[in-house]
Amino acid sequence: HIPLSGRNPMLQEALGIRPHILVLNKMDLADPRRQPTVLEHLKQRGCSHVVFTDCQRDGNVKKIVPLVAKLVGNSPRYHRAESTEYSILVIGVPNVGKSSLINSLRRLHLKKGKATAVGGEPGITKAVLTRIQVCEKPLMYLVDTPGVLPPKLGDVETGMKLALCGAIRDHLVGEDIMADYLLYALNKQQQFGYVRRYGLAEACDDIEPVLRRVALAQGRTQKVKVLTGTGNVNVTMLNYPAAAYEFLQDFRAGRLGRVTLD
């Protein structure tokens, strides 16, 4: 969803002249029409080795190991004669699929199962794990790392995009604010999948009727006690926070269409 906003500028500086590949994961959720524009943007920023992957179906993951071997082999800093194994670090912002990538590589090259826990929220990987073998020929080890966000985000919009993609915990931003921004972003990109999904008459800029439709469609209601002059009355009301969460989850799972926010 965020090939440009989802990069930590401090990590880019740290990479410097070291051989590196930019893996843009979850390509099954992104708008394929935006790929050429994204690649052009990245090339201008000096990022020439880009691989789009989908770790759920192992799409394009097989391109990574040969490309790594080629880049390291061509680098004058790394004389391979005395060392035949490759040690690679996987770095990035939280919840972009670093652990999923490692598991996908192991499935492809070693026919092995999970080596590291994954989950749809930031902070699943707590510490730098031990080296995990992902390939036999060439012998390649990967090191999984916790997601690292820059200490200060450049602007509010970048922060909102990171939050929508689960790099920042939802409650720190607020599901209602995120849902409002998501609606704005979808309309801006002319992605009207939400209109069909929730049975709206047309696209709209107001989040309230959208959340009302979501709440009604998903049965998100709550009983609230109202104190009246004659006694307490239980009233059933729509649960807007739950509807906002549902709206965000639909976006993250690709149920609102394939969207690139950048």
C-alpha positions as CSV (number, residue, x, y, z in Angstrom):
1,H,0.0,0.0,0.0
2,I,2.8,2.5,0.9
3,P,5.9,1.9,-1.3
4,L,7.2,5.4,-0.6
5,S,5.8,6.4,2.8
6,G,6.6,2.9,4.2
7,R,10.4,3.5,4.1
8,N,12.4,4.6,7.1
9,P,14.8,7.4,5.8
10,M,17.3,6.6,8.6
11,L,17.6,3.0,7.4
12,Q,18.2,4.2,3.9
13,E,21.2,6.3,5.1
14,A,22.5,3.3,7.1
15,L,22.5,1.1,4.0
16,G,24.8,3.4,2.1
17,I,26.9,1.5,-0.4
18,R,26.1,-2.0,1.1
19,P,24.4,-4.3,-1.4
20,H,20.7,-4.2,-0.7
21,I,17.3,-5.0,-2.3
22,L,14.0,-3.2,-1.6
23,V,11.3,-5.8,-1.2
24,L,7.8,-4.4,-1.7
25,N,5.6,-7.0,0.0
26,K,1.8,-7.6,-0.1
27,M,1.7,-6.7,-3.8
28,D,-1.6,-8.6,-4.0
29,L,-3.1,-5.7,-2.1
30,A,-1.6,-2.9,-4.2
31,D,-2.9,-1.3,-7.3
32,P,-1.0,-2.9,-10.2
33,R,-1.5,0.2,-12.4
34,R,0.7,2.2,-10.1
35,Q,3.7,-0.1,-10.3
36,P,5.5,1.7,-13.2
37,T,5.1,5.1,-11.4
38,V,6.3,3.7,-8.1
39,L,9.4,2.1,-9.8
40,E,10.2,5.4,-11.5
41,H,10.0,7.3,-8.1
42,L,12.2,4.8,-6.4
43,K,14.8,4.8,-9.3
44,Q,15.0,8.6,-8.9
45,R,15.8,8.0,-5.2
46,G,18.6,5.7,-6.1
47,C,16.8,2.4,-5.5
48,S,17.4,0.3,-8.5
49,H,16.9,-3.3,-7.2
50,V,13.2,-3.6,-6.4
51,V,11.2,-6.9,-6.0
52,F,7.4,-7.0,-5.6
53,T,6.4,-10.0,-3.6
54,D,3.3,-11.7,-2.1
55,C,4.4,-14.0,0.8
56,Q,0.9,-15.6,1.1
57,R,1.3,-17.2,-2.3
58,D,5.2,-17.0,-2.5
59,G,4.8,-14.8,-5.6
60,N,8.2,-13.5,-7.0
61,V,10.0,-14.6,-3.7
62,K,12.1,-16.9,-5.8
63,K,13.8,-13.9,-7.4
64,I,15.3,-12.7,-4.1
65,V,18.1,-15.3,-3.4
66,P,19.7,-15.2,-7.0
67,L,19.6,-11.4,-6.9
68,V,21.2,-11.3,-3.4
69,A,23.9,-13.7,-4.5
70,K,24.5,-11.6,-7.7
71,L,24.7,-8.2,-5.8
72,V,27.1,-9.6,-3.1
73,G,29.2,-11.3,-5.7
74,N,29.5,-8.1,-7.7
75,S,30.4,-6.0,-4.7
76,P,34.2,-5.3,-4.4
77,R,33.9,-5.1,-0.5
78,Y,32.9,-8.8,-0.2
79,H,35.6,-11.3,-1.2
80,R,33.8,-14.6,-1.2
81,A,36.8,-16.9,-1.4
82,E,37.1,-17.5,2.4
83,S,33.5,-17.4,3.2
84,T,30.9,-19.4,1.3
85,E,27.8,-18.4,3.4
86,Y,25.7,-15.3,3.1
87,S,24.3,-13.5,6.1
88,I,21.5,-11.1,5.4
89,L,19.5,-8.7,7.5
90,V,15.8,-8.0,7.0
91,I,14.9,-4.5,8.0
92,G,11.9,-2.2,7.6
93,V,9.0,-0.5,9.4
94,P,6.6,-2.6,11.5
95,N,4.1,-5.0,10.0
96,V,5.3,-5.0,6.4
97,G,5.9,-8.8,6.4
98,K,9.5,-9.3,7.3
99,S,8.9,-12.5,9.2
100,S,6.5,-13.7,6.5
101,L,9.2,-13.2,3.9
102,I,11.6,-15.4,5.9
103,N,9.0,-18.1,6.2
104,S,8.2,-17.8,2.5
105,L,11.9,-18.2,1.6
106,R,12.2,-21.3,3.8
107,R,9.1,-22.8,2.2
108,L,10.5,-22.3,-1.3
109,H,14.1,-23.3,-0.9
110,L,14.1,-25.7,2.1
111,K,10.5,-27.0,2.0
112,K,10.4,-26.2,5.7
113,G,7.6,-24.6,7.8
114,K,7.5,-21.5,9.9
115,A,10.7,-20.3,11.6
116,T,9.3,-17.1,13.0
117,A,5.9,-15.8,14.3
118,V,3.8,-13.5,12.2
119,G,0.7,-11.4,12.9
120,G,-1.3,-8.5,11.5
121,E,-0.2,-6.0,14.0
122,P,3.1,-4.2,14.9
123,G,5.4,-5.6,17.5
124,I,5.1,-9.4,17.0
125,T,8.9,-9.6,16.5
126,K,10.2,-8.4,19.9
127,A,14.0,-9.0,19.5
128,V,16.6,-9.7,16.9
129,L,16.3,-13.4,16.4
130,T,19.1,-15.9,15.8
131,R,20.2,-16.5,12.2
132,I,17.6,-18.5,10.3
133,Q,18.7,-20.6,7.3
134,V,16.6,-19.9,4.2
135,C,18.6,-21.6,1.4
136,E,21.0,-24.5,0.9
137,K,22.7,-23.5,-2.4
138,P,24.0,-20.9,-1.9
139,L,24.1,-21.3,1.9
140,M,22.1,-18.3,3.1
141,Y,21.0,-17.1,6.5
142,L,18.6,-14.3,7.3
143,V,18.3,-12.3,10.5
144,D,14.8,-11.1,11.4
145,T,14.5,-7.8,13.2
146,P,11.8,-5.9,15.0
147,G,10.2,-3.1,12.8
148,V,11.9,0.2,13.2
149,L,10.0,3.5,12.7
150,P,11.9,6.8,12.5
151,P,11.8,8.6,15.9
152,K,10.0,11.6,14.1
153,L,7.7,11.3,11.2
154,G,8.1,13.8,8.4
155,D,4.4,14.8,8.2
156,V,0.9,13.8,9.4
157,E,-0.1,12.2,6.2
158,T,2.9,9.8,6.2
159,G,1.9,8.9,9.8
160,M,-1.7,8.3,8.8
161,K,-0.6,6.0,5.9
162,L,1.7,4.0,8.3
163,A,-1.2,3.7,10.8
164,L,-3.6,2.5,8.1
165,C,-1.1,-0.3,7.1
166,G,-0.7,-1.3,10.8
167,A,2.8,0.0,11.4
168,I,1.5,2.0,14.3
169,R,-1.0,0.6,16.8
170,D,-4.6,1.6,16.0
171,H,-5.5,3.0,19.5
172,L,-2.5,5.4,19.4
173,V,-4.1,7.2,16.5
174,G,-7.8,6.4,17.0
175,E,-9.9,4.1,14.7
176,D,-12.4,6.9,14.0
177,I,-9.7,9.3,12.7
178,M,-8.1,6.6,10.7
179,A,-11.4,5.6,9.1
180,D,-12.0,9.2,8.2
181,Y,-8.6,9.5,6.5
182,L,-9.1,6.1,4.8
183,L,-12.3,7.3,3.2
184,Y,-10.6,10.5,2.0
185,A,-7.6,8.4,0.6
186,L,-10.0,6.0,-1.2
187,N,-11.9,8.8,-2.8
188,K,-8.7,10.6,-3.8
189,Q,-7.5,7.5,-5.6
190,Q,-11.0,7.0,-7.1
191,Q,-11.2,3.6,-5.5
192,F,-14.9,3.1,-4.9
193,G,-14.9,-0.6,-3.8
194,Y,-16.4,0.4,-0.5
195,V,-19.5,1.7,-2.3
196,R,-20.2,-1.8,-3.7
197,R,-19.1,-3.7,-0.5
198,Y,-21.4,-1.7,1.8
199,G,-24.3,-1.2,-0.6
200,L,-24.1,2.6,-0.6
201,A,-26.0,4.6,-3.3
202,E,-22.9,6.5,-4.3
203,A,-19.4,7.6,-3.1
204,C,-19.4,10.1,-0.3
205,D,-17.0,12.3,1.6
206,D,-18.7,12.0,5.0
207,I,-17.5,9.1,7.2
208,E,-20.7,8.9,9.3
209,P,-23.1,7.4,6.7
210,V,-20.4,5.0,5.6
211,L,-19.9,3.7,9.2
212,R,-23.6,3.6,9.7
213,R,-23.9,1.2,6.7
214,V,-21.0,-0.9,8.0
215,A,-22.5,-1.1,11.4
216,L,-25.9,-2.2,10.0
217,A,-24.4,-4.6,7.5
218,Q,-22.1,-6.3,10.1
219,G,-24.7,-6.1,12.9
220,R,-22.4,-3.9,15.0
221,T,-24.8,-2.7,17.7
222,Q,-24.5,-2.2,21.5
223,K,-27.1,-1.9,24.3
224,V,-26.8,1.4,26.1
225,K,-28.6,2.3,29.4
226,V,-30.4,5.7,29.2
227,L,-31.6,7.3,32.4
228,T,-35.0,8.9,31.9
229,G,-37.4,10.7,34.3
230,T,-39.5,7.5,34.6
231,G,-36.6,5.0,35.0
232,N,-33.8,3.3,33.1
233,V,-34.4,2.3,29.5
234,N,-32.1,0.0,27.4
235,V,-31.6,1.4,24.0
236,T,-29.9,-0.4,21.1
237,M,-27.4,1.9,19.3
238,L,-25.0,1.5,16.5
239,N,-21.4,0.8,17.5
240,Y,-19.4,3.3,15.5
241,P,-15.9,2.4,16.9
242,A,-16.5,-1.3,16.0
243,A,-17.7,-0.2,12.5
244,A,-14.6,1.9,12.0
245,Y,-12.4,-1.1,13.0
246,E,-14.3,-3.3,10.5
247,F,-13.7,-0.7,7.8
248,L,-10.0,-0.7,8.5
249,Q,-9.8,-4.5,8.5
250,D,-11.6,-4.7,5.2
251,F,-9.0,-2.3,3.7
252,R,-6.1,-4.3,5.1
253,A,-7.4,-7.6,3.9
254,G,-7.9,-6.2,0.3
255,R,-11.7,-6.5,0.5
256,L,-12.1,-2.8,-0.7
257,G,-10.0,-3.4,-3.8
258,R,-6.3,-3.1,-4.6
259,V,-5.1,0.2,-3.4
260,T,-1.8,2.1,-3.4
261,L,-1.9,5.1,-1.1
262,D,1.3,6.8,-2.3
